Amino acid sequence: MNTSRKWWILSVTSLGSLLSALNFSTLIIALPDLLTGLQASLLQAMWVMLSYMVAQTVMVLMAGSLADRFGRKRIYIAGMLLFTIVSFISGFAEHAPLLIVFRILQGIGGAMVMANSTAIVADAFPKEELGKALGINIMVIAVGQIIGPVLGGWLTTAFGWEWTFWFNVPFGVIGVIWGLAVMGVKDDKIAAPKAGGLDIGGVITYVVSITALLIALTWGPIQSWTSPVVWISGVFFIVLFPVFLRLERRHPNALLHLPLFTNKIFSFGIISATLNAIARMAVMFMLIFYFQGALEKDALVAGIMTIPLAAGMLVVSPLAGSLGDKYGETTPATVGLFLSIFGLAGLALDTNLATPFWHLALYMTIISIGSGLFNSPNSSSIMNAAGAKYRGEASGIRSLTTNMGMMLSIAFSMPIVTHSIPHEAMLAIFSGTQVGMNGATSSLNGFISGLHAVFWLMAALMALAAVMSHLRANKRITNHG
């Protein structure tokens, strides 16, 4: 490939990654105004945020798998176009249920972009440079996480919540035009279709079972774990997911290529990424509660105070990718996870109502540097292990399990928080519609204890991730035919 062209392709995928990161972090800040503007209930406002993540998580594997057959660039640009169009019409939504529908469509577009971003970069770059390229992509995501809260606060205050959607539109249009100009829609590495047609049974059982699981994981902590919605969704998942796996073993054009998981490098990399995602999301989740609930900061200030969680990634990710390319991916990825353990232990030991912010910023920065060291070498390892034929699917699996990890972190963390905070207050604090605990100071000590418990649990999960990362082989296996 032309040396300069691969960097232009990286600029296309980086723009998509930036939009995805901004989309999540700006909307969190806008939730209180959105709730007022649409006269929405608190539960509806929460689902405006979560519906995008649920839809993206459900669709990302399918988007990656289909892209391996029909073209990664084609699916990527179609996803960017869908995301842009829906972002435009979302600002005109007149009530919350309609906006939730738009957010589901936006999540489908986001899945088409995210599932193929890493695979397109892996196609464009030789494996000796892949870590560095993915590091730059992750650096751009960190930029989005840093500027998102400030941008969301400014757009909402100056122009209204609608602009947290409309600001996506010009960047999305540029992304589509730039993508068509730089990389077009033709792929050189599309798997030849086998006899047997599309895996319709696999698609149906996958979508229904994973949607049911995600509804249970989000409805339980937000509404009630004893709700019929949770139990019915759980039964659907328990019954249908084994059926999905059985279908995938037999279908010649399986949606999920199960032999990928027999590769230790691939499967251990996926498990490590999932555990890292659980821990990172839980830290952000807990600290938002801590800053808004215990320290009584508003949503914008709380968002700004979590910036150190992304700052280290911004600096370290490209360097970590280059180190992985030069010395192998295992060492920097594993060292990064160990660093994150130290940061989590610091938060567990030192977080209380009187902790100076610079202490917290230091621990967050250590976790952030650890994530920066881990993410790009680990992603590079997964892509190289999958091989060119299954890169789209491998990228989809990585995005699916990472998003699933973020959902699981909410399910793990919420019960510990709600143990000491009234349920409605917990929802109001997280959505930014309430600052402080409305005088419930007696629950503060319980809340701080719960915070420590979550941080220790996440440190344990990070330790397990470090072991899995270390156990992967240095030898790359790329044959899964």
C-alpha positions in Angstrom: 0.0 0.0 0.0 1.1 3.6 -0.7 3.0 4.8 2.4 1.0 8.0 2.7 -2.4 6.5 1.9 -2.4 4.3 5.0 -2.0 7.4 7.2 -4.9 9.1 5.3 -7.0 6.0 6.0 -6.0 6.2 9.7 -7.3 9.8 9.7 -10.7 8.6 8.5 -11.1 5.9 11.2 -9.7 8.4 13.8 -12.5 10.9 13.0 -15.1 8.1 13.5 -13.5 7.2 16.8 -13.5 10.8 17.9 -17.2 11.2 17.1 -18.1 8.0 19.0 -16.2 9.2 22.1 -17.7 12.7 22.0 -21.2 11.3 21.4 -21.2 9.5 24.8 -19.4 12.1 27.0 -21.3 15.2 25.7 -24.7 13.6 26.2 -24.1 12.8 29.9 -23.6 16.5 30.7 -26.8 17.4 28.7 -29.1 14.9 30.4 -30.6 17.4 33.0 -31.5 19.9 30.3 -32.8 17.1 28.0 -35.0 15.8 30.8 -36.5 19.2 31.4 -36.8 20.1 27.6 -38.7 16.9 26.8 -40.6 16.6 30.1 -39.1 13.2 30.4 -39.1 10.9 33.4 -35.8 10.0 35.0 -36.0 6.5 33.7 -36.6 7.8 30.2 -33.6 10.1 30.4 -31.4 7.2 31.5 -32.6 5.1 28.6 -31.8 7.9 26.2 -28.2 7.4 27.2 -28.2 3.6 27.6 -30.2 2.7 24.4 -27.3 3.8 22.2 -24.9 1.6 24.0 -27.3 -1.4 24.0 -28.0 -1.1 20.3 -24.3 -0.7 19.5 -23.4 -3.7 21.6 -26.0 -5.9 20.0 -25.2 -4.9 16.4 -21.4 -4.6 16.5 -20.6 -8.3 16.1 -23.1 -8.6 13.1 -21.6 -5.4 11.5 -18.1 -6.9 11.8 -19.1 -10.3 10.5 -21.1 -8.9 7.6 -18.3 -6.6 6.7 -15.9 -9.5 6.2 -18.3 -10.7 3.5 -19.6 -7.5 1.9 -16.7 -5.0 2.5 -15.5 -3.3 5.6 -15.2 0.2 4.0 -18.7 0.0 2.5 -20.2 -0.9 5.9 -18.1 1.7 7.7 -19.2 4.6 5.4 -22.8 3.4 5.5 -22.6 3.4 9.3 -21.2 6.9 9.3 -23.9 8.1 7.0 -26.7 6.6 9.2 -25.1 8.0 12.3 -25.0 11.5 10.8 -28.6 11.5 9.4 -30.0 10.2 12.8 -27.9 12.8 14.7 -29.6 15.5 12.6 -33.2 14.3 13.2 -32.6 13.5 16.9 -32.4 17.2 17.7 -36.0 17.6 16.5 -37.4 14.8 18.7 -40.5 16.1 20.6 -40.6 13.4 23.3 -38.3 10.9 25.0 -39.7 7.6 23.5 -39.1 9.0 20.0 -35.6 10.1 21.0 -34.9 6.6 22.4 -35.8 5.1 19.0 -33.5 7.6 17.3 -30.7 6.7 19.7 -31.2 3.0 18.9 -30.7 3.8 15.2 -27.7 6.0 16.0 -26.3 3.0 18.0 -26.6 0.8 14.9 -24.7 3.3 12.8 -22.1 3.6 15.6 -21.8 -0.2 15.6 -21.1 -0.2 11.8 -18.3 2.4 12.3 -16.7 0.9 15.5 -16.8 -2.7 14.3 -14.8 -1.9 11.2 -12.5 0.9 12.3 -9.8 -1.4 13.8 -10.1 -3.9 10.9 -9.7 -1.2 8.3 -6.6 0.1 10.1 -5.3 -3.5 10.3 -5.8 -4.0 6.6 -4.0 -0.7 5.8 -0.9 -1.2 8.0 1.7 -4.0 8.1 1.7 -5.8 11.4 5.0 -4.2 12.3 3.3 -0.8 12.5 -0.2 -1.8 13.5 0.3 -1.1 17.2 1.4 2.4 16.6 -1.5 3.1 14.3 -4.1 1.7 16.8 -2.3 3.7 19.5 -3.1 6.9 17.5 -6.7 5.8 17.2 -6.9 5.3 20.9 -5.2 8.6 21.5 -8.0 10.3 19.5 -10.7 8.5 21.6 -8.9 9.9 24.7 -9.1 13.4 23.2 -12.9 12.9 22.8 -13.3 11.8 26.4 -11.3 14.8 27.6 -13.1 17.5 25.6 -16.5 15.9 25.6 -17.7 17.1 29.1 -16.5 20.7 28.4 -18.1 20.7 24.9 -21.3 19.1 26.1 -21.6 21.7 28.9 -20.9 24.6 26.6 -23.3 23.4 23.8 -26.1 22.7 26.3 -25.7 26.0 28.2 -25.3 28.2 25.1 -27.6 26.6 22.6 -29.7 23.8 24.2 -29.5 20.0 24.5 -30.4 19.6 20.8 -26.9 20.8 19.8 -25.3 17.8 21.5 -26.7 15.9 18.5 -26.5 18.5 15.8 -22.8 19.2 16.4 -22.2 15.6 15.1 -23.7 16.5 11.7 -20.9 18.6 10.0 -18.2 16.2 11.3 -20.2 13.2 10.1 -20.7 14.8 6.6 -16.9 15.5 6.5 -16.3 11.9 7.6 -18.4 10.4 4.8 -16.9 12.6 2.1 -13.4 12.2 3.4 -13.9 8.4 3.7 -15.1 8.1 0.1 -12.3 10.3 -1.2 -9.5 8.5 0.8 -10.4 4.9 0.8 -13.6 4.4 -1.4 -15.9 1.5 -0.8 -13.9 -1.4 -2.4 -12.1 -3.9 -0.2 -9.2 -6.1 -1.4 -9.7 -8.7 1.4 -13.3 -9.9 1.4 -13.9 -13.5 2.3 -15.3 -15.6 -0.6 -18.9 -16.6 0.3 -19.4 -20.3 1.0 -22.5 -22.4 0.1 -25.3 -22.2 2.6 -26.3 -18.5 2.4 -26.7 -16.1 5.3 -26.8 -17.4 8.8 -30.4 -16.3 9.4 -30.9 -18.6 12.5 -27.7 -17.3 14.0 -28.7 -13.7 13.4 -32.1 -14.1 15.1 -30.9 -16.1 18.1 -27.9 -13.8 18.6 -29.9 -10.5 18.4 -32.7 -11.8 20.7 -30.4 -13.4 23.3 -27.9 -10.6 23.5 -30.6 -7.9 23.6 -32.3 -9.9 26.4 -29.1 -10.1 28.4 -28.4 -6.4 28.0 -31.9 -5.4 29.0 -31.5 -7.5 32.1 -28.1 -6.0 33.0 -29.4 -2.4 32.5 -33.0 -2.8 33.8 -32.0 -4.6 37.0 -29.7 -1.9 38.5 -31.7 1.0 37.3 -35.3 -0.3 38.0 -35.3 -3.5 40.1 -33.6 -6.9 39.9 -36.9 -8.5 40.9 -38.7 -6.9 38.0 -40.5 -9.4 35.6 -38.6 -7.7 32.7 -35.3 -8.8 34.2 -36.4 -12.4 34.8 -38.1 -12.8 31.4 -35.1 -11.3 29.7 -32.8 -13.6 31.6 -34.8 -16.7 30.6 -34.6 -15.7 26.9 -30.8 -15.4 27.1 -30.3 -18.7 29.0 -32.5 -20.6 26.5 -31.4 -18.9 23.2 -27.7 -18.3 23.6 -26.8 -22.0 23.7 -29.0 -22.5 20.6 -27.0 -19.7 18.9 -23.7 -21.3 19.7 -25.0 -24.7 18.4 -26.1 -23.1 15.2 -22.7 -21.4 14.8 -20.8 -24.7 15.0 -22.8 -26.1 12.1 -23.4 -23.2 9.7 -20.9 -22.8 6.8 -21.3 -19.0 6.9 -21.6 -18.6 10.7 -22.1 -15.2 12.1 -19.5 -16.0 14.9 -16.4 -18.0 13.8 -16.0 -20.1 16.9 -12.5 -21.5 16.0 -11.1 -18.0 16.6 -11.5 -18.7 20.3 -9.2 -21.8 20.1 -6.4 -19.4 19.5 -5.0 -18.5 23.0 -3.6 -15.2 21.8 -7.0 -14.1 20.6 -9.2 -15.5 23.4 -6.9 -14.3 26.2 -6.6 -10.9 24.6 -10.4 -10.6 24.4 -10.9 -11.7 28.1 -8.2 -9.2 29.2 -9.9 -6.4 27.2 -13.3 -7.3 28.7 -12.0 -7.2 32.3 -10.2 -3.9 31.7 -13.4 -2.4 30.3 -15.4 -3.5 33.4 -12.8 -1.9 35.7 -12.4 1.3 33.8 -16.2 2.0 33.4 -16.8 1.1 37.1 -14.1 3.7 38.1 -15.7 6.4 36.0 -19.2 5.4 37.3 -18.1 5.5 40.9 -16.2 8.7 40.6 -19.2 10.5 39.0 -21.2 9.4 42.0 -18.5 10.5 44.4 -18.0 14.0 42.8 -21.7 14.7 42.3 -23.2 12.9 45.3 -20.6 13.1 48.0 -18.7 16.2 47.1 -21.8 18.0 45.6 -20.2 19.1 42.3 -22.5 19.7 39.3 -22.4 17.4 36.2 -20.0 19.6 34.2 -17.5 20.0 37.0 -17.7 16.3 37.7 -17.0 15.5 34.1 -14.0 17.8 34.1 -12.7 16.2 37.3 -12.6 12.8 35.6 -10.3 14.1 32.8 -7.2 12.4 34.3 -8.9 9.1 33.5 -8.2 9.8 29.8 -5.2 12.1 30.0 -2.6 9.3 30.4 -4.1 7.4 27.4 -3.7 10.5 25.3 0.0 10.6 25.9 0.9 6.9 26.2 -1.2 5.1 23.6 1.0 5.8 20.5 4.2 5.1 22.4 2.7 1.8 23.7 1.7 0.8 20.2 5.2 1.3 19.0 6.7 -0.6 21.9 4.3 -3.5 21.1 5.4 -3.4 17.5 9.1 -3.5 18.4 9.2 -5.8 21.4 6.0 -7.8 21.3 2.5 -6.9 22.5 2.4 -9.0 25.7 4.9 -7.0 27.9 3.5 -3.5 27.5 -0.1 -4.7 27.7 0.6 -6.7 30.9 2.6 -3.9 32.5 -0.3 -1.5 31.8 -2.7 -3.8 33.6 -0.4 -4.0 36.7 -0.2 -0.2 36.7 -4.0 0.0 36.7 -4.0 -2.3 39.8 -1.8 0.2 41.7 -4.1 3.1 40.7 -7.2 1.2 41.8 -5.5 0.2 45.1 -4.7 3.9 45.7 -8.4 4.9 45.2 -9.5 2.1 47.4 -7.2 3.1 50.3 -7.3 6.9 50.0 -10.8 8.0 48.8 -12.8 9.7 51.5 -14.7 13.0 51.9 -11.5 14.9 52.7 -9.1 13.4 50.1 -7.3 16.2 48.2 -8.2 16.2 44.5 -4.6 15.9 43.4 -4.4 12.5 45.2 -7.4 11.3 43.2 -6.0 12.9 40.0 -2.7 11.0 40.5 -4.5 7.6 40.9 -6.7 8.3 37.9 -3.7 9.2 35.8 -1.9 6.0 36.8 -5.0 4.0 35.7 -5.1 6.0 32.5 -1.5 5.4 31.7 -2.1 1.7 32.4 -5.0 1.7 30.0 -2.9 3.5 27.4 -0.1 0.9 27.7 -2.7 -2.0 27.5 -5.2 -1.0 24.8 -3.2 -0.6 21.6 -0.8 -3.5 22.0 -3.7 -5.8 23.1 -5.8 -4.7 20.1 -2.9 -5.2 17.8 -2.4 -8.7 19.2 -6.1 -9.6 18.7 -6.0 -8.4 15.1 -2.8 -10.2 14.2 -4.0 -13.4 15.8 -7.3 -13.3 13.9 -5.6 -12.9 10.5 -6.8 -10.9 7.5 -9.8 -13.1 6.7 -11.5 -12.6 10.0 -10.4 -9.1 11.0 -13.8 -7.5 10.7 -15.4 -10.2 12.9 -12.5 -10.0 15.4 -12.9 -6.2 15.7 -16.6 -6.8 16.2 -16.0 -9.3 18.9 -13.6 -7.0 20.7 -16.1 -4.1 20.5 -18.9 -6.4 21.7 -17.1 -7.8 24.7 -15.7 -4.3 25.6 -19.2 -2.8 25.5 -20.5 -5.8 27.4 -17.9 -5.2 30.0 -19.1 -1.6 30.4 -22.6 -2.8 30.9 -21.5 -5.5 33.5 -19.7 -2.8 35.4 -22.9 -0.9 35.9 -24.6 -4.2 37.0 -21.8 -4.8 39.5 -21.5 -1.3 40.8 -25.1 -0.2 41.2 -26.1 -2.6 43.9 -23.1 -1.6 46.1 -24.0 2.1 45.6 -27.8 1.6 46.2 -27.0 -0.2 49.4 -26.3 3.2 51.0 -28.2 5.7 48.8 -32.0 5.8 48.1 -32.7 4.5 44.7 -34.3 7.6 43.3 -31.4 9.8 44.6 -28.9 7.4 43.0 -30.6 7.8 39.6 -30.9 11.5 40.0 -27.2 11.9 40.9 -26.0 9.8 38.0 -28.1 11.6 35.5 -26.9 15.0 36.8 -30.4 16.1 37.9 -29.5 16.2 41.6 -26.3 17.4 43.3 -25.5 16.0 46.7 -27.6 13.5 48.6 -30.3 15.8 49.8 -29.1 15.8 53.4 -28.8 12.1 53.6 -25.4 12.5 55.3 -25.9 9.3 57.4 -25.5 7.3 54.2 -22.2 9.0 53.3 -20.1 6.6 55.3 -21.8 3.6 53.8 -21.4 5.1 50.4 -17.6 5.6 50.9 -17.3 2.0 52.2 -19.2 0.8 49.1 -16.8 2.9 46.9 -13.8 1.2 48.5 -15.4 -2.3 47.9 -15.9 -1.5 44.2 -12.4 -0.3 43.8 -10.9 -3.4 45.5 -13.2 -5.7 43.3 -12.0 -3.9 40.2 -8.4 -4.3 41.3 -9.0 -8.0 41.6 -10.5 -8.2 38.1 -7.5 -6.2 36.8 -5.2 -8.7 38.4 -7.0 -11.5 36.7 -6.7 -9.6 33.4 -3.0 -9.2 33.9 -2.6 -13.0 34.4 -4.6 -13.7 31.2 -2.5 -11.1 29.3 0.8 -12.6 30.5 -0.3 -16.2 29.6 -0.8 -15.4 26.0 2.0 -16.7 23.8 4.4 -14.3 22.0 4.1 -16.4 18.9 1.5 -15.1 16.5 -0.9 -17.6 15.0 -2.9 -16.4 12.0 -4.4 -19.4 10.4 -8.0 -20.1 11.2 -9.2 -21.3 7.8 
